[in-house]
């Protein structure tokens, strides 16, 4: 249900783009994202930091798009966001007690994450960095090589699908490690 609050502003953005133009779409997004963030925060009782930062990026780059009447600021928003998150994941390899990938999966209850070694977490964290770099590159590639409407559709559905497949792969990898160690413990 909470994903609706993240997807709905993007669907409104896409609808406004197809009905009017990029500037109307950016305006709609700049209104819808803070509303979605507020509703999600009230419903869950906690602030989703990724959604917060995505909203901040949308407001800042959307504002620049509208002020300069230049859609390239909006085209770069997903890439800038992904790359900043990628840098945060990379920095977490050396800063803090756990890499960000471990912290993200630590939010999932009922998983014994102690079975995953620090070196495995570090490797997984670096895979996340690579994911964010590739996602940012894909966004810019589509933005500069396809129509605006194709880019917007890719931004809403393509990047979401890419993220979903990536998360499923990560979850299966973790389940495989935990499952293998559970099997070994059962044998002893």
N, C-alpha and C positions, 0 to 999 in steps of 0.2 A: 504494500500500500504506500509506503514512504517513497518508493521509486517514482510514483505518479507525480509527486511534488518536484522531482528533478526533471522528469520527462515532459510534463505539461508545458512549462515555459518554452522548451525547445520545439514542441509541436506548434505552439502559438507563433513562434518565430518563423517556422517553416510556412505556416498558413499565411501569415502577413506578407512574406516574401512572394509567395505564389499569387496572392491577391493584389498586391500593390508593388512594393519595391524593397530594396535592402534597408533603406532608411526607416521605413515604417516597421520593418521586421526588427531592427535594432531597438527602436523605441518600445515596441511591445515586449521584447526580451528584457529591456532595462526596467520595465514596470513589473513584469511577471516574476523575475527571479527573486527580488527581495520579498515579494508576497509569498512565493513558494517556500523560501527559507524561513520566513516568520511562521507560516502554518506548520511546516515540518518541525520547527523548534518547539512550538506550543504542543503539538500532538505527541512528540517523543519525550519532551522534557529535557532535551539536550541539544546543544548546538553542533551541527554537522560541519566540521572545520573545512572539509573538502568543498562542500556546497557553499560555505561562506566565502572561501577564496575564489571559487569559480564566479560567484556573484560579484565580488569586488573587481575581478578581471573584466567581467561583462560590463559593469558600470563604467570602469575607467576607459577601456578600449572602445566601448559603445559611445561614450561621450566624445572621444576623439574622432570617431567615425562621423558622428553628427556635426560636430563643430567644424571639421575640415572638409566635410562632404566627401570623404574618401573611405570606401568600403574595405580597403586593405587592412585597416586597423582591426576590423571585425574578422577578416580572414585569418589574421595572425593570432587572434585570441586563443583558440584551442591549442595552437602550437606553443605560444608563450606560457600558457597554463601548464601544459604537459611538461615542458622543459624546466619550469621552476619546480614542479613537483619532483621531477627526475633529479634535479640538483639536491633537493631536500633528502631524497632517498640516498643519494650518493654520500652526502655529508653525514647522514646517520650511521654510515659504516664506521666512522671514526669518532663521532660525537654522540654522547649519550650511552646508556647502558645496553640498549638493544637497537638493532637496525629497524627502520620503519616497517619493513615487510613483516617482521616478527610482531611488532606492535599492532599492525592491522589484523593479522590472524589471531592475535591475543584477544581481540574483541569478541571472537566467536566462542561462545560458552560450550563446554562439554568436550573440548579437544585437549588431549594431553600433549602440549607442545614441547614439554621437556625432552621428549624422545628425539627431537630434531637438534642436531649438534650446532654449536655456534658457527662452525665453518659452513654448514649447510644453510643456515640463516643468512650468512654473509653472501653466499653464492646466489641464493634466491633474491636477496635484496638487489644485487647487481643485475639480475635478470629483469627486475622491475625497472631499474634505471634504463636498461636497453629498450624495454617496452615503451617507456615514456618518450624516449628519443625517436623511436620508429613511428609512434603514433603522431608525434609532432611533424615529422617529415612527411608522413602520408597526408596529413591535413594540408600542408603547404603545397605538396605535389598536386593534389586535386584542385586546390584553390587557384593555382596558376595555370593549370592545363585543361580545365573543364569549365563549363558554364557556371554562373553563380548559383543557379537552381540545383545543378548537379552537386556542386560543392556543399550547399546547405543540406541537401538530402543525405549526402555522405557524412557530414558533420553530425547530423541527428541520428541516423541509423547505422551507417558504416562504422564510425568510431565506437558507437555503443556495442555493436556486434563484435568488433575487434576486442574491446575491453571484456566483454562477457566470455568470449572464447579463452582469453588470457586467464581470467579468474578461474574458470573451470579447470584449465590445465594446472594452475597452481594448487587448486583444491585436490585434484586427483594425485598430484605429486606428493602432497602432504599425507593424504590418505594412504598412499602406497608405502611411505616410510613408516607411518604409525602402524599400519597393518602388518608389515614385515616384522617389526619389532614385537608386536603383539603375538605373532605366530612363534617367534623365537622364545618368548617368555613362556608360552603355553607348553613348549617342548621340554622345558627344564623342570 
